[in-house]
Amino acid sequence: MFGEVLLGIVVILVVFVAIVAKRPSAFHIERSTSVLAAPDLVFAQLNDFHAWAAWSPWEKLDPKMARTHSGAPAGVGAAYSWNSENSKVGQGRMTIEKSDFPSLLVVQLEFIKPFAATNTVTFSIDPLGDGSRVKWAMDGHNGFLGKMLHLFMDMDKMVGGDFERGLANLRQVAESAPRPAAVAGAVLAR
């Protein structure tokens, strides 16, 4: 009897490992929104990590979080590191790898704690009428443990919710940002 139970457990474990191993390792999470602000105003909020404090959904989770800015002040080479005791925030680093004004920003995102991972974050900004269409995406690869966790947790729903909150905050910040005189004059002339 004990041997049959043990054999049954081994079979279940083998099937589970096979299911996890066959899952795709690549993942993509994406959300978008429209903003009543010109692409250059939106881009300014993204291209400078100092501005992220006003809209990032993770900034307010731990007011005591240690933050460090290094590298370029903005654009390619700008880096931002954080360290928090809050497991939802953890520890990590972001570095801007590509900055094409005013339409594209690519960031390397390195998580250190609570788990190690390196992902690519992309912000795309397209003109949309009097405003902009902003897309926030994250791409990465999962190892075996990550694939196993994705069986039980919907990462798109979890992280996507944070993206949605961040985009709503970004919309509010960009729409209330002072417009350059030329843009404000053009809007008033309508």
N, C-alpha and C positions, 0 to 999 in steps of 0.2 A: 504494500500500500504506500509506504513512504517513498519507494522508488518511483512509483507512478506519479505521485504528487510532484516530486522533484523533476521528473521528466516533463511534466506538464508546465512547470514554471520555466524550465529551460526553453521549451518550444515557444512559449509566450514571449520570453525575452528576445529570442532570435527573430521572431516575427516583428516585434517592436523595433529592434535595431534595423531590420531590413526596411521597414516603413520609413523610419527617420532618415536612413542613408539615401533613399530614393527621392526625398524631397528636394526641391531646387535650392541651391545655396544662395543665388542672387535674389535680392529683394528691391522693391521700388515703392516709395511712399510719396504721394503728391497731393497737394491741395492748391487751390487758386482762389483769387477774389478780384473784384474790380475796385479801383480806388479813384476818387474824384481829385486826383492830383497828377500833374505831368510826370512822365517817366523820370526826369532828372530829379524831381523832389523825392520820389520814392527811392531811387537809386542812392541818394545822399544818406538815407536812413540805414541802408544795407551795407554800403561800402566803408563805413567807419564803425568799428566795433564799440567805440565810446557811445554811439547813438543807440545801440541795442538795448541798453538799460531801460529805455523808454517804452519798448514794445515787446521784447523777448518774453515768452510765457514762462521761462524758467528763472528769470531774474528775481521775481518776487517770492519764489518758494523759500528762499533763505537769505534774509537781509544781512546775515553775518558772513555770507560766503566771501572767501578771499578771491580777489580778482587781480589779474596782472595783464597789462597791455605791453606789448613789445614789438620790435620790428618797425616797419613803416607806420606813420601815423594813420594812414588809411590806404585802401587799395592793395595791390599785390605786395605781399610780404608782411602785411599787418597781421599780428597774432594776438590772441586773447586766451588766457588760461584761467581756469576757475578751480576751486577746491571747496567742497561743502561737506558737512557732516550729514546732510540730508541725503538719503539714498536715492531720492527722485532726481537729485541734481548731480551728485557724485563729484568726480574729478575728471578734467579733460582739457583739451586745447583745440582751438580753431585757428586756421591760417588761410588767408585769402590767397588763392592760387591764380585766379583769373579775374580781371576786372575790366569789362568792356562797357564804358559809359555810353549811354544810360540803360543798357538793355540786358546785361548778363553779369552775374557774379558767381564764381565757383569757389567753394570753401572746402578745405580738408578738415574733417571733424574726427578728432581722436578722443575716444573715451578711455579713461584709465581705470576709474572705479565707478560703479560697483563691478563692472566687467570691462575687459579690454576689447576694443573694436575700432576700426578705422572706416569711415564712410565718406562719401562725397555728397555735399549739399550744393544745390544749384538754385539760384533765384533768376528767373527770366521775367523781364518787364517789357511789355508791348504796349504801344499807344492804343487807346480805346476811346474813341470820341473825344470828350474833353478831359479824359483821365488816362488810366493805365489798367492793364490786366497783369496781375502779379501771380507768378507760379512759384511755389516753394516745393522742391523735391529733394529726396534723400535716397541714395543708392548705396548698396553695400553687399557684402557676402557673409553668409553665416557658416560657421563650422558645425560639427555634429551637435554640440550643446545648443547653439543658436537654433538649429533646425528642430531640435527636440522641444525647445521652449515655444517655438511658433506653433507646435501642435496644440498647445494648451492656452496660448495667449495670442490674441489678434493684435499684432504689432501695428498694422495699418490703422486700426481703430484707436489704439492707445496713442501712438505718436501723431497720427492724423488729427486727433482732437487738440493736441498741443499746437500743431501747425495752424489749425483753424483759429484758435485763440490768439496766436501770434500774428496772424494775418489781420484779424479784426483790430488788434492793438496797432499794428503798422498802418492800417487804413486811417485810424483815428489820428495818429501822430502826423502822417503825411498830409492828410486833409487840413490839419490845423497849422501846418508849417507856414511861415511867412513866404509869400510868393515874391520872386524877384520883380522889380518895378515894371519891367517890360511885359511880363506875364500878367501881373495884376492889371495893368492898363488895358491889355487886350481883352481881359475878361470883363472889365467895367464898360468897355466900348460896345459890347453886344447888346 
